[in-house]
Amino acid sequence: MRGERSDDPYARIADLYEAEHRGWTDDLDLYRALAARAGGPVLELGCGSGRVAIALAEAGHIVHGVDTSEAMLAIAHTNLGSRRLPVSFRRGDMRHASGHAEFGLAFCALDGLLHLQSAADVHDTLRAAHHALRPGGLLAVDVVNPSPDRLAMRDGVVRHQSTFAGPGDAEITHFVSWEIDPDAQTIDTAHFYDALSDDGAVRRRTTAFRLRYLERDELEAALQTAGFDRPEVYGNAQLDPFEPDSDRMILVATKSTA
């Protein structure tokens, strides 16, 4: 979910986000496998530029994507183009996902759930996903593992995230800083995208937003409170066992058939 706010932080960098992530394929096999396991249709919460949704539609699944960022949705529609794939995108809030016992799989990829600003928002989203899934349906959530070492290492530090070819093949260098409040479980992120122009000047675009990280116990408990069975928990998109120092937390929960 991109936060429900008038000032969309992704509007400033949507084309850069797309250029940076268009080649990211590490999680596509995971979602293809989950869609095959659960059956369709598929609901993506926080679909962004359509990277995963379009890949699932290309695999033959009916996919519905929702996001609050109009800038990201515009790119999703551009990426879809005139291809007649079974995928649709709409502006919407993941806390109020549509559908009643309609979907086989719902998922929220790459830290999308961390845009939710409170425990109540998380519960509302998980309940909405539960409502949208048919009995036996699957919900998958992929978030960063907020291990103490990882939080300490990144707090107050400007880190190089990536260098990639941006619009017009300009070389873009992306830096990120985190300011962490452990009491509130918040990460205030600042993103800096630097492009070196032909005249040697550095042109910078920036954006900033707040994330709220989730501990494993909190997220597992929230899923079960929303009505899901105890989730499977993995440490990466290859479904290796979760360890305390894993980079990711990927939870796959089933809506009870009872």
C-alpha positions as CSV (number, residue, x, y, z in Angstrom):
1,M,0.0,0.0,0.0
2,R,1.2,3.4,-0.8
3,G,-0.1,5.5,2.1
4,E,-3.5,7.1,1.6
5,R,-2.4,10.7,1.5
6,S,-2.6,13.7,-0.9
7,D,1.2,13.9,-1.3
8,D,2.1,10.6,-2.9
9,P,5.9,10.1,-2.3
10,Y,6.1,7.7,-5.2
11,A,4.9,10.4,-7.6
12,R,8.3,12.0,-7.5
13,I,10.3,8.8,-8.3
14,A,7.8,6.4,-10.0
15,D,9.8,6.2,-13.2
16,L,13.0,5.6,-11.2
17,Y,11.4,2.9,-9.1
18,E,10.2,1.2,-12.2
19,A,13.6,1.3,-13.9
20,E,15.3,0.0,-10.7
21,H,12.9,-2.9,-10.2
22,R,11.9,-4.0,-13.7
23,G,14.6,-6.6,-13.8
24,W,13.9,-7.9,-10.3
25,T,12.8,-11.5,-10.8
26,D,13.9,-13.2,-7.6
27,D,10.4,-13.6,-6.2
28,L,8.4,-14.3,-9.4
29,D,8.8,-18.1,-9.2
30,L,7.5,-17.9,-5.6
31,Y,4.3,-16.2,-6.7
32,R,3.9,-18.4,-9.7
33,A,4.1,-21.5,-7.5
34,L,1.7,-20.1,-5.0
35,A,-0.8,-19.1,-7.7
36,A,-0.6,-22.6,-9.1
37,R,-1.0,-24.1,-5.7
38,A,-4.0,-21.9,-4.7
39,G,-5.7,-21.5,-8.0
40,G,-7.0,-18.1,-9.3
41,P,-8.1,-15.5,-9.4
42,V,-5.2,-13.6,-7.7
43,L,-5.4,-10.4,-5.7
44,E,-2.2,-8.3,-5.3
45,L,-2.2,-5.7,-2.5
46,G,0.1,-2.8,-3.3
47,C,0.7,-3.8,-7.0
48,G,2.9,-0.8,-7.8
49,S,4.1,-0.8,-11.4
50,G,2.6,-4.2,-12.0
51,R,5.9,-6.2,-12.0
52,V,4.5,-9.3,-10.3
53,A,0.8,-9.0,-11.5
54,I,1.8,-8.9,-15.2
55,A,4.1,-11.8,-14.8
56,L,1.3,-13.9,-13.2
57,A,-1.1,-12.8,-16.0
58,E,1.5,-13.9,-18.5
59,A,1.5,-17.3,-16.8
60,G,-2.3,-17.5,-17.4
61,H,-3.7,-16.4,-14.1
62,I,-6.5,-13.8,-13.7
63,V,-5.0,-11.0,-11.6
64,H,-6.4,-7.9,-9.9
65,G,-4.0,-5.3,-8.5
66,V,-4.8,-2.5,-6.2
67,D,-2.6,0.4,-5.1
68,T,-3.1,3.9,-3.8
69,S,-0.4,5.5,-5.9
70,E,-1.8,6.9,-9.1
71,A,1.8,7.5,-10.4
72,M,2.6,3.8,-10.0
73,L,-0.7,2.6,-11.4
74,A,-0.1,4.8,-14.5
75,I,3.2,2.9,-15.1
76,A,1.4,-0.4,-14.5
77,H,-1.0,0.5,-17.3
78,T,1.9,1.5,-19.5
79,N,3.7,-1.7,-18.8
80,L,0.6,-3.7,-19.7
81,G,0.1,-1.7,-22.9
82,S,-2.2,-3.1,-25.5
83,R,-1.6,-6.8,-24.5
84,R,-4.8,-8.6,-23.8
85,L,-3.7,-10.2,-20.6
86,P,-6.1,-11.2,-17.8
87,V,-5.0,-8.5,-15.4
88,S,-6.6,-5.3,-14.1
89,F,-5.3,-2.4,-12.0
90,R,-7.3,0.0,-9.9
91,R,-6.7,2.6,-7.3
92,G,-7.7,1.3,-3.9
93,D,-6.7,0.9,-0.3
94,M,-5.5,-2.5,0.8
95,R,-7.3,-2.1,4.1
96,H,-10.5,-2.4,2.2
97,A,-9.6,-4.9,-0.5
98,S,-12.7,-5.9,-2.6
99,G,-14.1,-9.3,-3.1
100,H,-16.0,-11.8,-1.1
101,A,-14.6,-15.4,-0.9
102,E,-13.6,-14.8,-4.5
103,F,-9.8,-15.2,-4.7
104,G,-7.5,-18.2,-4.4
105,L,-4.4,-16.2,-3.6
106,A,-3.8,-12.7,-2.2
107,F,-0.3,-11.4,-1.6
108,C,1.7,-8.3,-0.7
109,A,5.2,-8.2,-2.0
110,L,8.5,-6.4,-1.2
111,D,7.6,-4.7,2.1
112,G,4.3,-3.3,0.8
113,L,2.7,-4.2,4.2
114,L,5.2,-1.9,6.0
115,H,3.5,1.2,4.5
116,L,0.7,0.6,7.0
117,Q,1.2,2.9,9.9
118,S,-0.5,1.1,12.9
119,A,-1.3,-2.3,14.2
120,A,-5.0,-1.5,13.5
121,D,-4.1,-0.9,9.8
122,V,-2.4,-4.3,9.6
123,H,-5.4,-6.0,11.2
124,D,-7.8,-4.3,8.9
125,T,-5.7,-5.4,5.9
126,L,-5.4,-9.0,7.0
127,R,-9.1,-9.2,7.7
128,A,-9.9,-7.7,4.3
129,A,-7.6,-10.3,2.7
130,H,-9.3,-13.0,4.7
131,H,-12.7,-11.8,3.5
132,A,-11.6,-11.7,-0.1
133,L,-10.2,-15.3,-0.1
134,R,-12.3,-18.3,-0.6
135,P,-11.9,-21.1,2.0
136,G,-8.5,-22.8,1.6
137,G,-7.1,-19.7,-0.1
138,L,-3.6,-18.4,0.5
139,L,-2.3,-15.1,1.7
140,A,1.5,-14.4,1.2
141,V,3.3,-11.5,2.8
142,D,7.0,-10.6,2.2
143,V,8.6,-8.1,4.6
144,V,12.1,-7.3,5.8
145,N,13.2,-9.2,8.9
146,P,13.9,-6.5,11.5
147,S,16.7,-8.3,13.3
148,P,18.4,-6.1,15.9
149,D,21.7,-6.3,14.0
150,R,20.1,-5.2,10.8
151,L,18.3,-2.2,12.5
152,A,21.5,-1.2,14.3
153,M,23.6,-1.4,11.2
154,R,21.3,0.8,9.1
155,D,20.1,3.3,11.7
156,G,21.3,6.8,10.9
157,V,23.5,5.6,8.0
158,V,23.3,6.6,4.3
159,R,23.8,3.4,2.3
160,H,24.2,2.8,-1.4
161,Q,21.3,0.6,-2.5
162,S,21.9,0.2,-6.2
163,T,23.1,1.7,-9.5
164,F,20.9,1.2,-12.5
165,A,20.0,2.5,-16.0
166,G,17.3,5.0,-15.6
167,P,15.1,6.9,-18.1
168,G,17.0,7.7,-21.2
169,D,19.7,5.2,-20.1
170,A,21.1,7.7,-17.6
171,E,23.1,6.0,-14.9
172,I,21.2,6.5,-11.6
173,T,22.8,5.9,-8.2
174,H,20.3,5.3,-5.4
175,F,21.1,6.0,-1.7
176,V,18.8,5.3,1.2
177,S,18.9,6.4,4.9
178,W,16.9,5.0,7.8
179,E,16.1,6.8,11.1
180,I,14.6,4.1,13.4
181,D,12.3,4.6,16.4
182,P,12.3,1.2,18.1
183,D,9.5,2.2,20.5
184,A,7.1,3.0,17.7
185,Q,8.6,0.4,15.3
186,T,9.0,3.0,12.6
187,I,11.6,3.6,10.0
188,D,11.7,7.1,8.5
189,T,13.3,6.5,5.1
190,A,14.9,9.1,2.8
191,H,15.7,8.1,-0.8
192,F,18.3,10.0,-3.0
193,Y,18.5,9.3,-6.7
194,D,21.6,10.9,-8.3
195,A,22.1,11.1,-12.1
196,L,25.3,12.5,-13.7
197,S,24.4,14.8,-16.6
198,D,26.5,15.3,-19.7
199,D,27.8,18.6,-18.3
200,G,29.2,16.8,-15.2
201,A,26.5,18.1,-12.8
202,V,24.7,15.8,-10.5
203,R,20.9,16.0,-10.7
204,R,19.2,14.6,-7.6
205,R,15.6,13.5,-7.0
206,T,14.5,12.7,-3.5
207,T,11.5,11.3,-1.6
208,A,10.8,10.2,1.9
209,F,8.2,8.2,3.7
210,R,7.6,6.3,6.9
211,L,7.5,2.5,7.3
212,R,6.4,0.5,10.3
213,Y,8.3,-2.7,10.7
214,L,6.7,-5.9,12.0
215,E,8.2,-8.5,14.3
216,R,7.5,-12.2,13.5
217,D,5.4,-12.9,16.6
218,E,3.3,-9.8,15.9
219,L,2.6,-10.7,12.3
220,E,1.9,-14.4,13.1
221,A,-0.6,-13.4,15.8
222,A,-2.3,-10.8,13.6
223,L,-2.8,-13.4,10.8
224,Q,-4.3,-15.9,13.3
225,T,-6.5,-13.1,14.8
226,A,-7.8,-12.4,11.3
227,G,-8.9,-16.0,10.9
228,F,-5.9,-17.6,9.1
229,D,-4.3,-20.9,10.2
230,R,-0.8,-20.8,11.7
231,P,1.4,-19.5,8.8
232,E,4.4,-21.1,7.1
233,V,7.4,-18.9,7.6
234,Y,10.4,-18.7,5.3
235,G,13.6,-16.7,5.2
236,N,13.6,-15.9,1.5
237,A,11.8,-16.3,-1.8
238,Q,13.4,-19.6,-2.4
239,L,11.5,-20.8,0.8
240,D,14.6,-21.6,2.8
241,P,13.8,-22.0,6.6
242,F,13.5,-18.8,8.5
243,E,16.4,-18.0,10.8
244,P,16.8,-15.1,13.2
245,D,19.3,-13.5,10.8
246,S,17.4,-14.1,7.6
247,D,17.1,-11.1,5.3
248,R,13.4,-11.6,4.7
249,M,10.2,-12.9,6.4
250,I,7.9,-14.5,4.0
251,L,4.7,-15.8,5.6
252,V,2.2,-18.0,3.8
253,A,-1.2,-18.4,5.6
254,T,-4.2,-20.4,4.7
255,K,-7.8,-19.4,5.2
256,S,-9.4,-22.2,7.2
257,T,-11.9,-24.4,5.4
258,A,-13.9,-24.8,8.6
